[in-house]
Amino acid sequence: MKRATVYFEEDLHRALKLKAAEASSSVSDLVNEAVKEALAEDLEDLQAFRDREPEPAMDFEGFLKTLKSDGRI
C-alpha cells in the first residue's frame, strides 16, 4: 500500500466515516473501492470509443437536419 493525503469536504468525510462504520470497513477501503470502480468505468468508456471509431462522424447540425428530414423532429 502507498499512503496519500486526501482532503474531503467535512460533510463528505462524515458520510464516509458513517458508511465505513456501518459496513465494518475503513474509509481507506471505501475510497480505494470507489477509485477502482471509477477507473474501471473509464476503461470501459475508452473501449467503447475505440469500438465506435470506425463509425462515420456527423456534426450536431447535420444530425438535426437528418432528424428533421426524416420527420422525427
CYANA upper distance limits for C-alpha pairs under 8 A (distance plus 0.5 A):
  8 PHE  CA     12 LEU  CA      6.71
  8 PHE  CA     13 HIS  CA      6.13
  9 GLU  CA     13 HIS  CA      6.66
 10 GLU  CA     14 ARG  CA      6.68
 11 ASP  CA     15 ALA  CA      6.68
 12 LEU  CA     16 LEU  CA      6.63
 13 HIS  CA     17 LYS  CA      6.68
 14 ARG  CA     18 LEU  CA      6.74
 15 ALA  CA     19 LYS  CA      6.59
 16 LEU  CA     20 ALA  CA      6.48
 16 LEU  CA     27 VAL  CA      6.54
 16 LEU  CA     30 LEU  CA      8.16
 17 LYS  CA     21 ALA  CA      6.67
 17 LYS  CA     26 SER  CA      8.13
 17 LYS  CA     27 VAL  CA      6.57
 18 LEU  CA     22 GLU  CA      6.63
 19 LYS  CA     23 ALA  CA      6.57
 20 ALA  CA     24 SER  CA      6.38
 20 ALA  CA     25 SER  CA      5.24
 20 ALA  CA     26 SER  CA      5.61
 20 ALA  CA     27 VAL  CA      6.11
 20 ALA  CA     30 LEU  CA      7.44
 21 ALA  CA     25 SER  CA      6.68
 21 ALA  CA     26 SER  CA      7.75
 25 SER  CA     29 ASP  CA      7.00
 25 SER  CA     30 LEU  CA      7.80
 26 SER  CA     30 LEU  CA      6.91
 27 VAL  CA     31 VAL  CA      6.65
 28 SER  CA     32 ASN  CA      6.49
 29 ASP  CA     33 GLU  CA      6.64
 30 LEU  CA     34 ALA  CA      6.69
 31 VAL  CA     35 VAL  CA      6.63
 32 ASN  CA     36 LYS  CA      6.67
 33 GLU  CA     37 GLU  CA      6.69
 34 ALA  CA     38 ALA  CA      6.67
 35 VAL  CA     39 LEU  CA      6.63
 36 LYS  CA     40 ALA  CA      6.60
 37 GLU  CA     41 GLU  CA      6.64
 38 ALA  CA     42 ASP  CA      6.76
 39 LEU  CA     43 LEU  CA      6.72
 40 ALA  CA     44 GLU  CA      6.81
 41 GLU  CA     45 ASP  CA      6.71
 42 ASP  CA     46 LEU  CA      6.66
 43 LEU  CA     47 GLN  CA      6.75
 44 GLU  CA     48 ALA  CA      6.73
 45 ASP  CA     49 PHE  CA      6.83
 46 LEU  CA     50 ARG  CA      6.81
 47 GLN  CA     51 ASP  CA      6.57
 48 ALA  CA     52 ARG  CA      6.73
 49 PHE  CA     53 GLU  CA      6.50
 58 MET  CA     62 GLY  CA      6.76
 58 MET  CA     63 PHE  CA      6.84
 59 ASP  CA     63 PHE  CA      6.75
 60 PHE  CA     64 LEU  CA      6.75
 61 GLU  CA     65 LYS  CA      6.79
 62 GLY  CA     66 THR  CA      6.74
 63 PHE  CA     67 LEU  CA      6.80
 64 LEU  CA     68 LYS  CA      6.65
 65 LYS  CA     69 SER  CA      6.57
 66 THR  CA     70 ASP  CA      6.60
 67 LEU  CA     71 GLY  CA      6.79
 67 LEU  CA     72 ARG  CA      5.70
 67 LEU  CA     73 ILE  CA      6.42
 68 LYS  CA     72 ARG  CA      6.33
 68 LYS  CA     73 ILE  CA      5.58
